């Protein structure tokens, strides 16, 4: 299969496929005499795995490591478990950050409803977004 066909089948654009090759998560493919990349069923399956792993938020370093286990004929399951543990904690932390951000935005939204518009001559860009305690 050529790069466009692989991309269509997996849902990844050709520049992304070439990038994955350049960073080592996909092997350099064979080429035709005309220089076109040709991909095997194994390459397509590997790209599917990379796409799924990326959709779960895994970084390319972790993906490369997981694939490295497989390439060496070792089961990557133990490593995948540790990656998933880290990823679950990272997502939980991000959720906490987003909840704090949501609360702050809601607070500012309430404050914004009580403040008058500033005069155009005021040096402040917008007093709604001033640090707490410094609003005019």
N, C-alpha and C positions, 0 to 999 in steps of 0.2 A: 504494500500500500504506500501511496505517496503522502506527503505531509498534510495536504489539504483534506484527503480522504480520512486520515487518522483524526485530524482535528474535528471534522464534521461528525465522525462516529462517537468521539469521546466528549465533544463540546468544548474544545480548547482551540484557541486560534494559533496559527502557525508560528507567530513570533514567540508565544509562550512556550511552545514545544522546543523551538530553537534555544530559548533561554534555559529551559530545563536541561537540555544537552550541555550547554556551556557551563552550568554549575554542577554537573555530574550526577543529577538524579535520573537522567536518561542517558543510555550509552550513545556514543556517536553511531549513527546508523550507517548501513552500507549505502553505497551510491551506485546509480546506473552509470553507464559509460557517458551519458550526457550530463552527469553530475547531480541528478535528482536524488533526494533522499528516499530510501525505501525502508519500510518498517515491517517487522514480523508481527505475528500474533502475540508473541511474548512482549514485544515493545509496546503494543497497544494495551495489553493487560497491565504492564508496569505504569503506563501513563494513566490508566483508570485508577490505579492505586494512589498515585501521586495526587490526582485530582480529588479523590475522596479525602485523603489525608489533609490536603490544603483546606478543603471545605470544613474540616473539623478544627481548623486553626493551627495545625501542626506546622512548625517551621521547616524550612528546607534542610537544615542541619539534622533535625530529628528524622526526617524522611530519608535522607541520605544514609544515616546510621541504620535505620530499619532495613533498608534495601541492602546495605552492606552485610548484615547478618544473613539475609537470604542468598546473596551472591556467594557467600562463603559456605553455603550449605547448612547453615545453622538456623534453628527456629528463633524468630525475633520476638516471640510472645512475651517473655519476661521483660525485655526492654520496652515493648509496646505498653505493657501494664504501667511501668514507671512513667512513661511519657504521658499516658492518659491521666495518671494521678496528678502530675504537674499541671496538665492542661485543665483538669477540673478545678484545681485550686486557683489557677490564673483566671479562669472564667468567673469563679465565685468572687475573686478580688475585684474584677472589672465590674461585676454586677453591683458590688458594694459602692464602688466609685460612681457608677451611673446613678444609683439611688441617692447618693449624697448630692450629686450634680442636679438631679431632678428636684430634690428638696430645696436647694439653693435657688434654682430657677423659679420655682413656685413662690418662694419668699420674695424674690425680686419682682415677680409679677404682681404680687399684692402691694408691695411698696410702690411700684410704678403707677398703680391705679390711684394712689393718694397724692402723688407729687404733681405739681403744675408743670407745664412745659417751661423750659428755660428761655430766657431772652437770647436773641441771636448774638448780642454783644458779649454774653457771658463767656469767659475763657474756658469754662468746662465744656467738654464735647457733649456729654450727656450725663446729668447728675444721677440718673437711675443706675448707671453702672459705675458709680464711685464706690470705693471701699467703705464699709460700714463706718458710720460716725463722721464721715467727711462730706456728707451731702449738704447742699446749701439750704 
